[in-house]
Amino acid sequence: MFSNRKAFHSVLKDKIKLYTKGWWKVFTVFALWLIHLISDVCSLSVHLGRDFIISSWTQLIAFWTSFTSTSETILKRCRLTAWIWEKVESKFKKNHKKPRLEEETNNLLNNGIDNNISMPTTGDEAMKRLLACKGKDPYSILGVTPKCTDDDIKKYYKRQAFLVHPDKNNQPGAEEAFKILVHAFDMIGAPERRATYDRGVAESAFVVQNFSQMAELLQKLQQKMEMNANTIRCSACGDRHKRIRVDRPSYAARNCKSCKIHHAAREGDIWAEARCFGFLWHYYACMEGSVYDITDWAGCQKETLKHLKPDTHHVQYRIALGKQNNSLPRRSSQAPRMDRPDLENLLNSLYGHNDGGASRRKNRNRK
């Protein structure tokens, strides 16, 4: 009986070892699967978190841009804030407007130094100063002012030439310093050569000043042309209103409230879009193949555009792109008539002359 019990225990022990060995394999596989599952979940969570942060940041930037543009539009529509804005902007431009040509002109006119330098006492001192003045004007090299006498020029030249002459000064660089000094003295040492040099400096300053004035005129002309290219003539007030190009393609320009999409716009189309729960309207127009914000111009056309509704499916108004782009909007679907521009129209557009004055001049000439 004891032997049977011993055999039973051995069989049970073998079965336990067999099952334990199999369960360890299952546990190992389950642990590896669980580790892979946790790593995949963590990786997906990181990617989702990154995408959420990027999306939130993009939406925040878009919201901030829309908020700032809307606030700027509201402030500019108020006359007081618009006047303050223009004053601050113009003053800022004036304070930061200093052309390089004007600085070069001042540098040429202020040629030389203000006071004569102290006469060098050693050859090393004179040599270092002359090498440092390499490339400067002859007055600065000699150490005298442009208003000094001819005797001062000769005195300063002789003293420094004695200190840096290669026969008297054996230091490295003395020969180069002596050549610099001799070249400067050759330019203004004699009264005739000095007068020629001063006349050349004055002529150079005059040329640079003329170039500065020419550049300023060209800059004003460019600003005038840019202003006319980015403005619309208003027939109601006679002034020009700014138009702002919008980064929106013409094939998806008009927002439709009923279709929840953007429809295509044709040349001359005018439409409105409402923001801030309908309290703020923006007016747009398709001109020259691009979409422009013409809210400032539409502010003077309230009586003409009083029937225009925002975010509609169909185009209600079209701008008549006639002469000088200042015709009134019309409720029509015909294509706009484009006149061929000429020199007179360009000059009138640049300098703000109206057609009435031109016709009066023509009638006066006929008489």
JOZI-V670115 format. One record per pair of residues at least 4 apart in sequence whose ideal C-beta (glycine too) atoms are under 6 Angstrom apart, sorted by the first residue. I is the first residue (numbers start at 1). J is the second residue. If there is no record, write none. Layout:
BEGIN
i:I j:J
i:I j:J
END
This chain:
BEGIN
i:16 j:20
i:75 j:81
i:76 j:82
i:93 j:97
i:101 j:208
i:101 j:211
i:101 j:212
i:101 j:215
i:102 j:212
i:104 j:208
i:105 j:205
i:105 j:208
i:105 j:209
i:105 j:212
i:106 j:110
i:108 j:204
i:108 j:205
i:109 j:205
i:111 j:137
i:111 j:146
i:111 j:201
i:112 j:137
i:112 j:139
i:112 j:140
i:112 j:145
i:112 j:146
i:113 j:140
i:113 j:145
i:116 j:144
i:117 j:143
i:119 j:159
i:120 j:125
i:120 j:126
i:120 j:163
i:123 j:127
i:123 j:163
i:123 j:164
i:123 j:169
i:126 j:160
i:126 j:163
i:126 j:164
i:127 j:164
i:127 j:173
i:127 j:174
i:127 j:177
i:130 j:177
i:130 j:180
i:130 j:181
i:131 j:173
i:131 j:177
i:133 j:140
i:133 j:141
i:134 j:180
i:136 j:140
i:136 j:141
i:138 j:184
i:138 j:187
i:138 j:188
i:139 j:144
i:139 j:146
i:141 j:184
i:142 j:156
i:142 j:184
i:143 j:156
i:144 j:148
i:144 j:152
i:144 j:153
i:144 j:156
i:148 j:152
i:150 j:191
i:157 j:161
i:157 j:185
i:160 j:181
i:161 j:165
i:161 j:181
i:164 j:169
i:164 j:174
i:164 j:177
i:164 j:178
i:165 j:178
i:166 j:174
i:166 j:175
i:169 j:174
i:173 j:177
i:185 j:189
i:187 j:197
i:188 j:194
i:188 j:197
i:224 j:350
i:227 j:231
i:228 j:349
i:230 j:243
i:231 j:240
i:231 j:242
i:232 j:241
i:232 j:243
i:232 j:297
i:232 j:325
i:233 j:240
i:233 j:324
i:233 j:326
i:234 j:239
i:234 j:241
i:234 j:297
i:234 j:300
i:235 j:326
i:235 j:328
i:236 j:300
i:237 j:300
i:241 j:296
i:241 j:297
i:242 j:296
i:243 j:292
i:243 j:294
i:244 j:293
i:245 j:290
i:245 j:292
i:246 j:291
i:246 j:293
i:248 j:253
i:248 j:291
i:250 j:265
i:250 j:286
i:251 j:264
i:252 j:262
i:253 j:265
i:253 j:291
i:254 j:263
i:254 j:265
i:254 j:271
i:255 j:262
i:255 j:273
i:255 j:311
i:256 j:261
i:256 j:263
i:256 j:313
i:257 j:311
i:258 j:313
i:265 j:269
i:265 j:286
i:267 j:286
i:268 j:318
i:268 j:319
i:268 j:321
i:268 j:336
i:269 j:286
i:269 j:315
i:269 j:318
i:270 j:285
i:270 j:317
i:270 j:319
i:270 j:329
i:271 j:284
i:272 j:281
i:272 j:283
i:272 j:308
i:272 j:310
i:273 j:282
i:273 j:310
i:273 j:311
i:274 j:278
i:274 j:281
i:274 j:310
i:275 j:280
i:276 j:280
i:281 j:310
i:282 j:295
i:283 j:294
i:283 j:295
i:283 j:298
i:284 j:291
i:284 j:293
i:285 j:292
i:285 j:294
i:285 j:319
i:286 j:291
i:287 j:292
i:294 j:298
i:298 j:305
i:301 j:305
i:304 j:328
i:304 j:329
i:308 j:316
i:308 j:317
i:317 j:329
i:317 j:331
i:318 j:332
i:319 j:329
i:320 j:327
i:320 j:330
i:320 j:336
i:321 j:325
i:321 j:336
i:322 j:327
i:322 j:337
i:323 j:339
i:324 j:349
i:341 j:345
i:348 j:353
i:353 j:357
END
